[in-house]
């Protein structure tokens, strides 16, 4: 059964580790992440962007697939199904469809409007036992058409949003979606420290987890980051394994063109990436 991300993230923050949010795009992605989480006894968050939700034909389809899969695979570790960078309308649709967690990205609104919409969602999520993530300061790069340059959030604005009763807070600390450019200056630990001091026990979220050096990830966790989002890295490893399979001509051998065979190496590659991240984040064995 899907759970809110609240308890797993509070435990992570207190225990100085982080839970990975791995974005899902289809059946293979979902299966690879769930099986790895179960095998490693790690809590996990399945992230769904609005674009991926649309690609999978809608949020009800996603909920049906995830719930069915968890039952069929006997998944017992805590799993949250989370809308990533949701618009206000997207949040409402996911609440209705049966997600257990949502992110409202009001970072592009003036702070007062962000506060107003977040307040309303806090109330609904509390009634339904769902977790809610809010964002202050846009995350750089591009994700489903949302473009930001990696700005740093205003710690006072972060406190204002945290005080509304959200479950977790994504604060821009110079992080970027997708691949990091060569001239990237690294994470602003100064901003993270200031936000952490003002928001207390609130679990903080690091978006754009692909490509951030390991030492910076570990330092971010030590400063209160309890949720780290990974998407691009799984896509890259899936693509590389699929490319290799085809370049080696395996799709032309026997029934190698069968999609179950064709997509198997990519699926295994996602598992390996997820395992690597869970090791780095320190979440292995935390669901026992």
Buried (B, 14 or more C-beta within 10 A) or exposed (E): EBBBBBBBBBBBBEEBBBBBBBBBBEEBBBBBBBBBBBBBBBBBBBBBBBBBBEBBEEBBEBBEBBBEBBEEEEBEBBBBBBBBBBBBEBBBBBBEBBBBBBBBBBBEBEBEEBBEBBEBBBEBBEEEEBBBBBBBBBBBBEBBEBEBEBBBBBBEBBBBBBEBBBBBBBBBBBBBBBBBEEEBEEBBBEBBBBBBEBBEEBBBBBBBBBBBEEEBBBBBBEBBBBBBBBBBBBBBBBEEBBEEBBEEEBBEEEEBEEEEBBBBBBBBBBBBBBBEBBEBBBBBEBBE
